[in-house]
C-alpha cells in the first residue's frame, strides 16, 4: 500500500468523525477507498497485459455491494458469482452477461437454464451437473437454438493444501470440481469433451488466503497441460478459455501489498508460458486481493476495563463485522489503528490490551494482548484490511444492525468527500428480517379478529 493510501484513510477517519458519520449516534462505520479500488484494478490489468485476451472478474462474495461491483466493472473487472443472489447483484450493477462467470457447486436446473439463456458462462462442478447441462443443451437445440452460453468444467488438480485448510480448494478430497487424479478421472474428462463440442473451457481455483503462489501456479500448469491434451485429441482448439480462479493471498501484517498481481503473473509466465501465447483466453476471479486493503471498519470505544491484570477496550466492532477474526484469530489476525475522539492518531504510550466487540460471547475479540496506545472511552479504533469478506457480509449475531458503508475520495479542492454505498440497517428493517410481521404465527393468534394479521373467526364469516 502506497504511503498516500495510508494518509487517505487517516484523513477519512478524521472527516468521518467531523461529519458525524462516526460518533455517538453512529458508533460503527465501514469505509472504502475509491481511488485505492481503482488503483488495484489497474494493477491487475497491467499485470496480465499481453497477447492473450483476458477477462478479469471479481469474486462477488468478497464484497457483495452493488456500487462496488459497478465501480469495478467501470475499471474493466466483471463478476464471478456463486449463487443466484450474487448473480442478481451483478445484474443490478449493470455488468454485461458476457463479463459474468457462474461458479457454484450446487446450481439448480433453473439457475443453469437461466445462465445458458442469458449468455452467462457456466463452469460445471461435477458429472451430475454436466448431465443436467446435456439435457438443457438438448432442450435448447430442440427449440432451434444453439448451446447458449460458454460452458466449462471445474477441475480439482489435487495439488495440495495451503496453511488454512478451510480456504484450500485443490486438496485430495475437496468438495469442488472433478478430482483429476482419482482413478479413471482424466479419461472421463477427455471423453466428456470429445462428446461435447460445446464444452470449451477449463476452470481451476487452488484456494483463498494461505495458499502459496507456487501451489497456485502448479494448479494452473496442470490444467493447462490437460487443455493441451484435450485439444490434441480433438484435433482442433476446442478448449479456448482457461479460468485460473483467484486466491492471491493478502498481507495482513503490514501496509505493503504483497504478493502483487505482477509477481503472480510473472510466476505464471515462467511456469506456464503457453497460457500467455494468445491461443487461450484467460479468466481471473480475484476477490480479497482487490478489496481487502481498500476498506476498513472504524468504531467507537464505549468502555475500558481491566480483568486479571489485562486491560480491555470494549468497542462497537466485533464478530458481526469481523467474523473470521473472532472465530479463527490465528488464521485471520487484524491490525488495529488507535485514534482519539477527534479522529487523530493517538500518540500516548502503548499498553498491552485486548480489543473486544459488542457481541455477547467471550470470544468476541478482534485483537488479543496487542500493544496499542492506551484506549479510552470515546476513542476510535480502526480494523485495517477489512474491505473484503468483513463488513460487506455481516454476521447478524445479537441482532446487531448492519453498519453503513461509505466510499471516500477527494474533491477538486483536495477535501475528503463521502458517498453512501449502503445505509445503516434501520431497526424497522431488522424487525422485518426477524419476522415481526408474523407475530402470532406460532401461538395461534396470528390473524385473530381485532388485531393486525389475525384470522377472522368462523362465526364472523
N, C-alpha and C positions, 0 to 999 in steps of 0.2 A: 504494500500500500504506500503510495507516494505521501510525502510529508504534507502536501497541500490537502490531501484527503483527511489526514488527522486533524488539520486545522479546521476543515469544513465541518466535521462532526462536532468539534468543540464549540464552534460558533453556533451550530444548530441547537445544541443543548441550551446555551445561554439565551438564544432567541426564543426557544420554546417556553422557557420559564418567563421571560419578559412578556410574551404574548398570551400567557395563560393556557397554553396547550399542555403544560405540565405544572401542576400546583395542587393545592388542597382540594379543588373541585375535580381535578383530573390527575390523580396520583400515579398514573401509568400511561405511557405513550410509546409508540413504536415509530421510528424514523428511518426513511430510506433516502440515500444519497443519489439523486437523479444523475448527476454527472459521473459518479462512480459506476453506475449501471451502464451508462453509455460507453465509458472507457473500457469496462470489462468486455462488452460485446465487440468493440473494435479490436481488442487484443485477441479475442477468439478468432475473428475473421482473418486478421493478419497472420495468425499462426498457421492456418491451414490453407492460405492462398497458394495457388499454383495451377498446373494444368488440369488437375482433377476437379470436376464440378462438385460442390459441397453444399449440402443443406444442413445448416445448424438449427437445431431445435432445442427448446428449453424444457426441462422436466417440470411440468406444471406443479407436481406435488411439492416442489421445493419452495414455491411462493405462489399460492393459488389466489392471486389478486388480479382482477381483470385489468386495471390500469398498468400493472407491471407487465403483463403479457402484451398489452398494446404497445408499450414503450419498447420492449424487446423486439417485437415484430417490426416496428419502425427502424430498428437498428439491424435488421436482417436476420433475426433469430425467430424461427417459428415455434411450434409447440409439440412436445411429446406428451401424450395423455395416457392415463392408465385407468380411466373409469369414465362412465357416461357423464358424470358431473364435471370432470376436468375437460371433457370434450366440449360441453356447453360453455364452459368458461372461455375456452379458446375461440369458440364461435362468437361469443359476446364481445370478445376483444377485437373481432374483425379479422382474425387470422384466416387466410385462404386455405381451402381444403388441401391443396397440393403442398402446403407447408406444415401439415399436421401428420404425425405418426401415432397410431393407436397400438399401445402395448399394454397387455393385461393378461394374467394367467387365467382369468375367469370371464371371458367375453361371452355374452349371451348370443343366441341366434339373432335376436332383434338388433343388437348392437353391431354385429357383423354385417347384417343386411344393410343397415344404415350407412356404415362406413363404405361398403362397396358402392352403394348408390351415390354417395356424396363425393367419391374420389379421394377418400382419406386412406392413406397407406396403412396396411394391417400386417403385423408380424404374428404368425400363428405360433402358439406356445407349445403345442403337443399334437400327437396324431389324431386325437378325437376332434380337436378344433379344426385340423386340416380336413377331416371328413365332413364337418359342417360346411366348410368353405366349398368343398366339392359340390355339395348339394345346392348351395347358394349360387355358385357359378353356373351350374346346370340350369337352375331356375331362371337366371338372367338370360342365358342363351336360348332357352325355350321361348323367351319373350322377344327374341331378336336383338338382344343387347350383347355387348362384349363382357369380359370378366369384371369390368368396373375398375376399381382402384388397384394400385400396385399391391401385390401380396408377397410376403416373405416368410421365412421360418426362423424362429429364435433358436440359436444353438448354444448349449452349455458345453464349453470346451473342456470343462473339468480340470482346470489348471491349478487349482488350489485355493487356499483361504488367506485373507488378509488378517490384520491384527484385531478386527472387530467381526466376529463370526456372523452376527446378525446382519451385517452390511455386505457380506461376501456372497455373490450370486453365481460363481463359477466353481463351486465345490463339487465333490463327487456325488452328493445327494441333494443338491439344490432343487428347490421346487420350480425353478424357472427353466424353460426351454427343453429341447431334446438333448439328452445326455450323449454326447458324441462318442465317448469311449466305452459306453456299455456294449455288451456283446450284440453284434448284428446291427448296431445303430447306424453306422456310416453307410452300410449297404442300403438300409431302409431309406435314409435321407437321399442318396443319389438316385435310387429308384423312384422316389416321390417326385423329384424334379424332372426326371426323364418322362414321367407320365403326365406332367402338368406344365405345358409351355408357358402358362400364365403365372407360374411361380418364379419370380425374378429377383428375389432379394435374400440375403442372409443378414442376420442380426445377432449381436452378442453384447453382453454387458457383464463385466467382471465383478463389479461391486461399487460401493459408495462409501468413501471415507475408510481409511485404514488399509487400502489396497495399494501396494507399491506400483510405481509406473511400469516397472519391468514385467510384473504379472499382468497388468492391463495390456501391455504391448504383446505379450505372449498370446493372450486370447485372440487379439486381432490377427496375429500371424497365423494361428491355427485355422481361423475361419477364412482368411484369405486363401490359404492353401486348399481348403475344402472347395471354395468357389472355383479355383483354377481346375480342380479335378472334375467338378460337375460340368463346367463349360467344355472341357476337353471331351468328356463323354458325349455331350450334346452336339459337339462339332460346330458350335456357334457361341456367341456371347449371350447365353440365356440369363445368367446372373449379371445384372448390370449395376447393382447397388449393394454396397456393404455398409451396414449400420453398425458403428463401433460403440454405440452406447455413450455413457458419460462416466462419472465416477472420479473425476480428478480430485485428489484429496485437498483439503483446506488446512492451512496453517492456523491453528487456534492459539498458538503460543506467542505470537507477536504480530506486528503490523505488516510484515513482509508478505507479499503474495507469492507463495512458493509451495509446491512447484507451479510453474506458469504454464499457460496453454502452449507457449512456444517451446518450452522444454519437452513437453509430451509429444507435440507434433514432430519435433526434431528426432526424438527417440523412435517414433513410428517410421519416419523416413529412413532411418538406419536399419530398423528391424524388418520392415515390410515395404521395401521400396516400390514394389509393384502396385501397392494401394494408391500411389500418387501419380501413376504414369498417364492417367487420363482415361483408362478403359472402364473404370468404375466410378459411379457417383458415390461420394462419401456422405453418410448421415451421422451427425453427432447429437447427443442427448444430455448435455451438461446441465446441471441444476445448481447444486450447492456452490460450486466453484464460481458461478456467475454472480450469485446474490449474497453469499454469506457475509462478506466483508463490506457490503454496500448498505447494510442495515444494522440497527441496534435498538435495544429496549432501554428506556430511561424511566426511573421510578423514584418516588419519594421514600426516604427513610421515615417510618412512622414512629418507631420506638427504638431505644437501645437498652440493653440489659446485660447482666453477667450471670453465668451459671457454671459452677465448678471451676471458677477461675477463667472461664472463656467469655470474652466479650462477644455479644451477638447484636447485629443490626437487623431489625425486622422491617422489611421493605414491602412494596406492593408488586414486586416481580418475583414470581416463584414458578412452581411446576406447571401452572396453567399457560405460561408463555415460554418456559424453558424445560419442557417435559423430559427430554432425554438427559439433560444435565442433572436434574433432580433424581431420576431413577437409575442412571448409569454414570455417575460423576467421573469415574476413572476413564471411561471411553470418551466422554463429552465435556471436558473441562472448559470453562469460560473465563476470559479475562474480565475484570471489573474495573471500571473507572469511578473515581470518587470526586464529587463536585459539591460546592457549598449551595446554600439556599438561593443564591443568585445565578447559579449555573456556571460558576467559575471553578477551575480545577482547585482542589483542596491542597494546601501546602503544609498542613500540620504534620507532626511526627507520625510515623507509621506504627500501627498497633496490630498484633495478630488478632483476627476476629472472624467470626462466621457471618455470612450474609444470607439471611433467611427470607423466605417468601411468606405470603399470607395464608397459604393452604394449611388445612388442619390435619397435618400428619408430620411426624418428626423428621422425615427425610426431605422436607421441602427446604433445601438449602441450594443456593446457586454458587456458593463458594465456601470452602471449609478451611479453617486455620490459615486465612490469607492475610498477609501483611499489607495493610492499606492505611491511608490517613484516617485517624480516628473519626468514625462516623457519628453524627449526632442527629436527633430528630429535626426534620426539615431539610436535611441534606439530600443530594441526588446521587443515585448510583446508575451507572450505565453498564449494560451487558453487551460487550462488543461481539462482532462476528455472528450476529443472530439474524441476519437478513434472509436466511433460508431455513426452513423447517422449524422455526420457533414461533414468533408471534403471528405468522400468516395462517397457521393451522393450530389455533389454541386448544387446550385441553380444558373442558369446562368443569373442572373439579370445584366442589363447594359452590356451584352456580356463580362463579366469578364471571363478570361480563367480559366480552372481548374488548381489548383496548383499541383506541383509534390508531390508525396508521396514516402518517403524513409523509409525502415526499418533500425534499427540500433542495433548493438551489439558490443561486444568486441572481438578482436582477441586474439591469444595466448599470446601476449605481453601486453594485457590489454588496447590496444588503441581502440578508437571508430572507427567502420567501418560501412559504409552505403551500402545498396543495394537498387536499384531502384525498386519500386513497381509499380508506374505509372508515366510516364513522364508528365511534364507540358504540357498543351494543347498549340499547336502552333497556330499562327494567321491564317495560311492556313487551319488548321483543323476547327477553329472557323468559318471561312468564308464558308467552305464546309457545315458545320452543319446549316448554316444560308441561304442556297440556292444560294450562289454566282454563282454556275454553271448554275443556272436557270435565270440569269439576262435577262430581257426582256419578261419573261413569262406573265406578267400582262399588259405590254404596247403594246403587239402585235408585238414587234420587235424581239422576240426570233427566231433565225434561219433564219433571213433575209440574203440574199446573201451579201457577203462582210464582214461578221463578224462571230465570233465563235458561233456556235449553231444556226445561223439564217436560216430560211427556204428558200429554193431556190424558186424563183418566178415561176409562171406557164409559163411565157414567156421563161424563161431559160430552162424549161424542155421540 
